[in-house]
């Protein structure tokens, strides 16, 4: 395990330096950014070592794998559901997740709210916004907000904590900046007019997380850079 731990420490150190640098550039406190370690492609022994190193916020994109991995450890882990979630899988993960990042439709949101009532829980969720308008991406369009927001506010059991987006895959991370900036602008607009406070912005991955932080990300989802050099 020592080689795995050494590589993880090396990778984490580089990521931490990147987070600190971006926060400094943006005039932000480092404590305002949470690293979510995306473990969906990681071997379990790597995940175990990461937990042993003290990292609790882990992100999975498949509900079944989240369930299985949550049963494999007794450590305190805060699981993040970051992938597409179907309504028939909500009950499986609703009591296990610290935060669901990927609520991409009003139908899914109302299903989560209904099941939360049945399970007597108050899950935190983020609403996924397709800022870039790509057909390959899920999520609300920015134009939908005024139409659905009354129904979002009417949910009694879910806690809508913020927004999430995925930027286009681009060679130059700077090209992702407009997407992140638009999500931040949307957050600001909604917080001025809504009784629901949107505190979180989940945006940025291994290749563009520094740009995302500069534009206001509070959660960055990093996988490939974290596990680089393993396997």
N, C-alpha and C positions, 0 to 999 in steps of 0.2 A: 504493500500500500504506500510505502514511502515515496516511490517514484511518482505515483499518481498525485500524492499530496504536494510534492515539490512542484510538479507542473501546474497544478491548480493554483498554488500560491503565486507562482510566476505570472500566470494569466490574470489572476485577480488583481495583482499589483498593477499590471499594465492598465486594466480596465478602471481601477480606482484612480489612477493618475489621470486617465482620460476624463472621468467624471469630475474630478476636482478642477482640472484645467477648464472644462466647459463652464462649470459653476463660477469660477473666478472671472472668466471672460464676460459672463452675463451678470456679474454682481450678485450672485445668489449664494445662500448658505448651502454647503454640501448636504446638510441634514434634510433638505427639501427634496432630495432625489432618492428614490428607492430602486435598487438593483433587483430585478426579478430574473433569477437564473432559469433559463429555458432548458429543461431537462428532457424534452420529448425524444431526442435522438441519443441521449447519453446512456451508456451502460450503467446498470444499477450500482456496480462497485464504485463508479465515479461519483454518482449521486450520494452514496453513503459517505464517501470521503468529504464531499462538499458540506454535507450536514455536520460531519465531525469537526470541520473547520469553523463551524458556527453560522453557516448561512441557512436561514429559515424560509426565505421567500422563494419558492420554486414554482415554475410555470409549466403546465402540461397542456397539450392541444387536443388530446383524445380523452374523452370522459372515462372510458374503460381503463386506460393506463393510469389515469389519476386515481381511480378507485383502487386498482391493484397496488400501486406504489404507496398509497396512504396506509394500506394494510401491512406493508413490509417494514415499516419503521414505527417505533414507539417514541421517537424523538418529536419534539414540538416543531412541526412544519406548517407553514402558512401556504397552503396550495392556492395557486392562481390558475383559473381556467382561461386560457388565452386563445384557444382555437374555436372553430365554428361549433355551436352547440345546437343540437336538434331538440325540439320540445319533448320528445319521448325519452330523452336522456337527462332531463333536468333533475328528476327526483333522485337519480343515482348520485349526483354530485353536490346537491344543494346544501347538505349538512356538513360537507367536507371542505368546502372552499372558503378561503379568506376573502377572495374577490373574483368575480366573473367579469372578464374584460370584454367579452364578445357578444353582448346582447345587440343583435343587428336588425331587429324588426319589432314592431309593436305587438305582433302576435306572440313572439318569444317573450317579451317583457311581461305581458299579461299572464302568460303561462307560468313564468317564474313567480309572479306575485300570487297567483292562485295556489300553486304548490307550496309556496312559503307559508301561506296561511294554514294549509293542511298539516304541514310539518312543524308549525309553531316556531318558525325561525325568521330572521330578518336579514337576508343576504345582501351584501353590498355588490352592486353591479356598476359597470360602465357601459355606456351606449356607444356602439361602434358606428363611426361616421365614415362614409366613403367620400372623403374630401376630394380625392383625385378624379373621381368619376369613372374609374376604370371598370369595365364590365366584368372583369375577372374577380373583383373584390366585392365583399358583402358589406352591408351597412346602410344606415339611413343616408339619404342625400341631404346636403345642407338646406335645400329648398323645402324638405318635409317638416322641418322643425315646428313652424308655426301651426301646421295642421295637426300634429300629434301631441304637442306639448301639454295640452289640457289633460289628455289621457295619461301622459307620463306622471303629471302631478297628482292624478287621482289614485295611483297605486298606493296601497296602504301598508304593504309588508316589505317590499323590496326597498332598499335604500340606494337611490341613484346617486352615485358619488362622483361621477365625472364622465369623461369622454375618452374614446380610444380611436386611433386610426393607424393605417398601414400606408406608408409612402410607396410610390412606385420604385421598382428596383432600377437603380441608376448607377452608372460608373462613378460619377462625381457626387459625393454626399451633399455638396452644396445645392444640387438640383432638387433635393428633398425639402429644402427649407420652406418654399412656398406652401407646401402641404401642411407642414407643422405650424406655420404661422397662421394659416387659415383656421386650423382647429383651435388654436389659442384665441383667435378673434371670436370664434363661435362661442367658446366658453365665456368670454367676457360679456358678449351680448346677452347670453342667456342668464348670467348671474345678475345682470342689471334689471331684468324684467321678471324673474321667476322666484318663487318661494323655495325652490329646490336649489341648494347650494352645490355647484359642481366644483369640487376642490381638486380632483385628480385629472391629470392628462397622461394617458398611457400611449407613448409614441417613441419611436426610435429603437433600432436593433443594432446588431454588432457593427454594421458598416456606417451607420448614420446617427448613433446615439448622442454624439457630442453636439451635432447640429440641433437635434431634438431638445436637448437640455438648454441650449442657448435660446430656444424659442419657447421654453416653459414646461417641458416634460417633468412630471413628478415621478413617473414610473418608466423605466427603460427595460426592455425585454431582450436579454443577451444570452445567446446560446453558443454559436459557433466559435466566437472569440474566447469564450470561457473554457471550452473543452479542446481547444486547439493543441495539437501535439500528443493527444491521447489516442489510444487505439491503433 
